[in-house]
Amino acid sequence: MELHEIKTAILTSDLNIQSINRLIDILEDKKTMDAKDTFSVGDKVWVVQKTKRTEGIIEKMAIKKAVVFMKGSKYRVPFSMLEIRS
């Protein structure tokens, strides 16, 4: 299914707020699973925030977040904020 087909199906459906929130949860879970498959311990990454990117190294991976060593400290960072550093 193409993205535009999904968009059209959502916009033309009669979903209530609860169903929309559940759909958001499902998409967030999918995003987390895909991101987790992308990274592993020891990877050099960028931690992407709204206005900056900070270099770091993944030290540990949990269910939804990674422990990233950056700027001399360890931080728990959601996978959705990480990008592989090339």
WOFENZI-V720832 format. One line per field, one symbol per residue. burial: # if it has 9 or more other C-alpha atoms within 8 Angstrom, else .. A space follows every 50 residues. Layout:
# WOFENZI-V720832
burial = ???
This chain:
# WOFENZI-V720832
burial = .....#.............#..........##..##...##.######.. ....#####.#...######....#.###.##.#..
